[in-house]
Amino acid sequence: MSFNSLMALLVASTVDRLDPKPTVLELGNQTLRADDRTLGIVLGRLGGRDEVDAAGLEKLIAQGKANRGERAEDYYRLLGFSDYRAIDVNDRYGSLVMDLNKDLILEYDYRDTFSLVTNNGTGEHVFNQYTIYKNTHQLTKPGGLMIHAQPFIDYVNHGFFSIHPNLYQALAAANGYSVVAMGAANRDGEGLAGFGPGAGANPPAILARETRVEIDVLMSEAKTLARGPRGWLKRFAGKPDARRFGAEIRRLQRTNPKLLSFAILRKERDAPFQMPIQGIYEADVEDASLQTEYGLEGVANTANP
């Protein structure tokens, strides 16, 4: 998988949100493809921290993008991570060989947990989406962070799936995750970022070029307006969040049509993984057993009084 500039920035943004000497596990082995500009941004943001090897980052930059593909693990260690592992169907770069279509605990009795777990450009290639998010949950220690960065728009035939921001919000709601950040960006790390309660007050920038929006904007349908008078009528009658999200997406696509969705989520409690249901349909679940399964007791009766 490609550990691109966006991912390098997202990982760097977690450094001061993790426990000392954090550990990381990545779903999918990673080829480091972050560019020199991005690594320079990371160096500027983190180079003064005691746990960060600034000189090592400078050497990594000097190697050039074409010569550092195998050094994703080194990038983490230069940022102060004490242990690095990856899981894939092959052992490239020393990955542990396991099938991510399967529950890693049930199939392999793999129970290790980590400060940070990443699903970077991996989940969309795995048919069993349930186990991707369940495994991510089970691999993350309570208090740890998860990063998801997956195709959103215009990644035609790249994988089996494209992922929309509302999935991350639904995962957070179902499992009690706190949202640190969510957004949509290109692989160069330029895009939209919305910050949740988990980010705290006045969070620093996480992207290279960042337009900040409310989470509600990222949850809207982002409809494209029709040209001509009909479009202008819809502009005044439509939902403001949808208009803004659509406009921001089109602006980003002028320089790069391919966009990824991303989320940084904190696992707040040690509890079994809960499969989510899309929020707009929660109130439609009337069967008592299904309400219990999805943790929706009372929602159907109170959402539309």
N, C-alpha and C positions, 0 to 999 in steps of 0.2 A: 504494500500500500504506500501511497505517497504522503510522507510527512512534509506537507507544504508550508508555505509562509504563514497561512492562517493558523495552522496547528501549532507552529512554533510560538506564535503570539499568544494563543489560548493557554498553552502550557505555562509560558512565562508569567501569565497573569495569575496563576494559582500559587506561585511560590510563597507569597506571604499569607496564604490562606490555609496552608497545610501544617501538619505537625513537624517538629524538628527532624531532620534527616528522613524525609518522606520516602516512601516506596511507590513504585508504579508498575502496573501491568497494562499492556496494550493488547487489544483484540486485533490480531493481524500483525504480521511483521512489517516493519516500516523502513522505507528508503528515504533518507534525509534529503529533501529537495528545497528547503527554505533558501531563499536567495540572500545575497550579501547585505542588501539594504535592510531586510527584516532582521537578520542577526545583529546588524549594527543598532537597530532600534532596541532590541532586547538588551544588548550590552549597555546602551545608554540608560535604560530603565532600571537595570538590575546590577550593573557593574560595581556599584559601591557597597553591595551587601557582603557581609563577612562570609556567608556560606556559598557565594557564587564565585567561581574561578574566572575572573575577568581576563586574565592573561590567556587562559585556555580558550575562552571564547574568541579572543583576538586571533589565536592560531587557527581556530576552526574557520573563521572568516577568510584568513589568508590562504587556506587550502583551495578555495574556489568551489562553487556549487558542483561542478562536474566530478570532483574528487572526494566528496564526503558522503556519498550515498549510504555507506555502511555504518555511519556514525550516529544514528539516532540515539542509541544508548549513551554514547559519549555526551551528546547534547544534554540529556537529563542529568548525568553525573556532574557536568559543569555547572548546572543550576543548583546543585546540592542534594540531588536524590541519592539515596544510599543503596538502593537495590532496583534493578530493572529486569522485567521479564515480558515476554510476548508469547501469545498462543496463536498457532495457525495450523493448517493442514500439512505444512512442510517445516523443515528445521532451518530455513534460511535465517541468517544472522543469529543462529543459536536459539530459535524459537522452540517452545514446548509444542509437541505435536499432539493436538487434540481437535476434535470436530466440534465447531461452534454451533452446529445444528442441534447438539445434544446438551443436556443439563450436565455441567462439568462435575457437580457433586455426585449425581446419581450414576453417571457413566464412568467417571474416572476417580471418584472419591477425592477430587481436588478441592480443598477447603481453605487454602491460603487467602488472606485478605490484604488489601493494599490501601495506602493513603489516597492514591489516584488511580482510576481505571479509565482508559480511553477507548472509545469506539470511533476511530478515525478512518473513514473511507472503507470500512469493513462490513458493517451490518447490512449494507445494501446488496452485498454479494451472497448473503446467507439466506437460504429459503425460509428457515424456521425463525421468523422474527420474534416469536415469544421467547425463545431461549437466548437471543441476543440481549434482550433487556433484563431477563431474569438472571443470566450469568453476570451481566454488568453489576446488577444489584448485589448478588451474592459475593462477588469478588471485592466489593468496596467495604472497607471497615466502617462502622458507625462513626460519623463525624468526617468521613472522607469525601472526596469529590469525584464526580464522573464528568467526563467531557465526551459529548457526542458531536461529530462533525461529518455530515453526510450530504449527498446530492439533493438539491431542492428543485432547481429550474434548469432545463435545457441539457441535462446530462443524458442524452438519448442513448438507450441501449448500453449504458455504462454498467449497470447492475440490474438486479431484479426489481428494485424499489427506489423511489424518491421519497424523501421524508419532509413533512411540513412542520412548521414550528408548533402547531397545536398538539402534536404527539408529545413533545417534551413537557408541555404544560399539563397534559393529561397524566403522564407518568408521575410528575411531581405531585399532583393532587391525589392520586391513588395511593402513593407510597409515603406521603409526608415529607418529600424532599423540599428543601428550600431552594428557590431559584436564585442563583448568583447572577447569571447573565444568559440571555438568549439573543439570537439574531440571524441575519442572513448576510452573507459576504462572498466575495470571490476568493479564489485560492491565494491571491496576493495579500489578503487581509484587509481589504477595503470594503466597508459595508455598513449595515445597520446593527446597533447594539441596544438592547433593552435590559435594564437592570432590575432585579427583584429584591425582596427583603434580605436575601442572603448576601447581598453585595455590601450592605452597610451604607452609611451616609457618604456622599461625594466620592464614589468609586473612581479610581484612576482609569485612564483609557486602556482598553484591551486590544483594540485593532490598530492597524497602521494609520488608516484614515477612517474616522468613525463618525457616523451620524447617529445621535442618540434619539431613541423613540420610547414611548411607553410600551409596556408589554401588550396592552390591549391593541395597539397598532399591529403587532406581529400576529395577533389572533384573528385579525379581520380577513375578509375574503380577497382583498386587493384586486377588485375588478378593474378591467381596462375600460375606460370611457370611450363611447362611440364618438366618431368625428361629427362635426356639424352641430346644428341646433339641438338635436336630440341629446348629444353628449353634454352640451352646456346645461340642459334641463336636469340631466342626471347629476351633474356636478353640484347643483344646488339642492337636489332632493335626496341624494345618496348619503351613506354613512361617512362621516369625516374620517374615521380611522381607515376605512377601506380605500377612500380616495388617496390618503397620504401614503399608505403602504404601496398601492399600485404605482403612484408617481415615483416613489423612492426606488422601487424595483426597476422601473423603466430607466431611471437615471443611472443606476448601477450597470445596467445591461448595455449602456452606450459604449462602455469601455471593455466589458467582458460579459457576454450573454450567459455564461455559466455561473450559477450561484449555488452555494451550499447553505444549508441551515445548520445552526450550531446551538449548543446549550452547555452551560456549566451548572451542575446540580449538586447539592450537598445531601448526603444520606444522613438524616437526623436521628434515626432510631434503628435498633436491631430487631427487625421484624421480617417475616416471610414476604416475598415479592407479591404484590397485588397487580393483577392484570387491569389496565385502565379501560375506561369506556370514554368515547368522545363526549366532551362536556355538553355539547348542544343536545345530546340525546339522553342525558341523565334523567330528566324529568319524565321521559317516555317509558321508563322501565317500571312496570306496575306489578309484575310477578314477584311475590315475596322472596322466593328462593334466589332469584336473580338479583334482587336488591341486596340481599345478604352477601352474595358472591362478590358483588362489586362495591360493597360498603356504602350503599345508597339508601339505607333505611330512612324513610321520612322525606327524601328528596322529591319523589313524585307527588307527594301530597302538599308540599309547601312551595314548590317552585312556581306553580300557576294557580294561586288560590282563587 
